[in-house]
Amino acid sequence: MQKIARLLQKELGDIFLTYARKYQGLLISVSEVRISPDLSIAHVYLSIFPSERGAEVIGQINADNKSIRFELGNRVRFQLRIIPELNFHIDETLDQLEHIDQLLKQ
């Protein structure tokens, strides 16, 4: 499962590199992929910079979910038999670390 999660993380990272070019000044990176034991569902955690636009971007990504899954299927069709359903989430760990750092500096 970890090997498949790493494969999905790499390929989705490449997909989002081209996807973010549609938006000026936006950076999307795949921070983590968690896959279910039956390999049917993948929870993809995205780190979006600037974080203020996170909700807007994740909404657009969820709207484009089918095309992203299709692109992923084209890239990994020889490695995976079943392309998992993608669930996208915002990874807020960097924001939490920054908030903790600010609290410690006070």
N, C-alpha and C positions, 0 to 999 in steps of 0.2 A: 504494500500500500504506500509506503514512503517513497519508493522508486517512482510510482505512478504520480504521486503528489508532486514530486520534484519535476517530473516531465511536464505536467500540466502547468506548474508555476513558471517554468522557463518559456513554454510556448505562449501562455497568456501574457507574460511580460513582453514578448515580442509583438503580440497583437495590440496590446495597449500602448506600446511605443508609437505605432502608426496611428492608433485611434486618437491619441492625445494631440496629434498634429492638426486635427480639425479645430482645436481650441487654442487660441494664443495664450501663452504664459501659463500653461497647465502641465503638470507632471503627474503621471499615474504609474505607480509601481505595485506589483503583486508581492505583498509581504509574507503571505502564508496561504497554503491550500490544505484544507482538511477534507479527506475523502471518506465516504461511508464504507463499512466493511464489504458490502456487496458491489462497490464501485459504481453505484448508480447516481449518487449525489455528491457534488463537490462544493464545499463552502469556500469561497474565494475572498480573502481579506485584502482590500485595496488601500494603499496609502496614497492620498491625494494631496497635492500641494498646488496652490494654497488651500488650506483646510476650510476656509470660509465658503468655498464653492463645492464642498464635498457632497452636500445633500442634492444640489442641482445635478452634479455629474453622475452620482450613483443612480439618480432617477433616469437619466438619459441612458446609462449603461443597462439598467434593467429593461428599458424600452427596446434596446438593441440586443437583448439577450439571445434571441434566435440566430441573428446573423453572426454574433461572436461565437456561439456554439458551433455553427456551420463552419466558420473559419478554423476553429480548433479541430473539428473533425477532419477537415482537409489536411491539416498538418500532422495529425497523429493517427491517421487511418490505418497505417501499417503496424503500429505498436499496440493499439487498443482495439478490442472487439466492440465494446460498447462505449459511446461517448457519454460521459456523465452529465446529468442536469446541473446547471451552474446556478448557484445562489451567491450573489455578491453582497458583501458587507464592507462597511468603512472600518479600517483599522485605526483605532484612536489611541494606540499605545504611545506614539510619539507626542501627541497632544497632552496625554496624561503625564509623561515624563517631563515635558516642559513646564507643566503646571506645578509638579512636585519640586522641580528645580527652582522655580520662582518662589515658592513657599519657603524653601530652605534658605534662600538668600535674604529673606526679610528678617 
